[in-house]
């Protein structure tokens, strides 16, 4: 399974996006991507990909694309 596919599943689990994610949408464009969802996303990413995302990282990663690019350099 690719990183992108795995990330799609994490996004859907946490943000309930469905399989049709617009990768360029920013955090503030999601109705349900609030501070609690950000922490939940951090935990889900680390569970799926290993402990690769820090709290500082997740604070600056603000879209599917930015997280995918970050993970591609780490995993």
LINMO-V391356 format. One record per pair of residues at least 24 apart in sequence whose C-alpha atoms are under 10 Angstrom apart, sorted by the first residue. I is the first residue (numbers start at 1). J is the second residue. D is the distance in whole Angstrom. If there is no record, write none. Layout:
i = {I	I}
j = {J	J}
d = {D	D}
This chain:
i = {3	3	3	3	3	3	3	4	4	4	4	4	4	4	5	6	6	6	6	7	7	7	7	7	7	7	7	7	8	8	9	10	10	10	10	10	11	11	11	11	13	13	13	14	14	14	14	14	14	14	14	15	15	21	22	22	22	23	23	23	23	23	23	24	24	24	24	24	25	25	25	25	26	26	26	26	26	26	27	27	27	27	28	28	29	29	30	33	35	38	45	49	49	50	50}
j = {48	49	68	69	71	72	75	64	65	67	68	69	71	72	68	45	48	49	68	44	45	48	49	64	65	67	68	71	64	68	48	41	44	45	47	48	41	44	45	64	40	41	44	38	39	40	41	42	43	44	45	40	41	64	63	64	65	63	64	65	66	67	68	62	63	64	65	66	62	63	64	65	61	62	63	64	65	66	61	62	63	64	62	63	62	63	63	62	59	62	71	74	75	74	75}
d = {10	9	7	10	8	7	8	9	9	10	7	10	9	9	10	9	8	9	10	10	8	8	9	8	10	8	7	9	8	9	10	8	7	7	10	8	8	9	9	8	10	9	9	9	10	7	6	10	10	8	10	9	8	8	9	8	9	7	5	5	9	10	9	9	6	7	6	8	8	6	7	8	9	5	5	8	9	9	9	5	6	9	8	9	10	9	10	10	9	9	9	9	7	10	8}
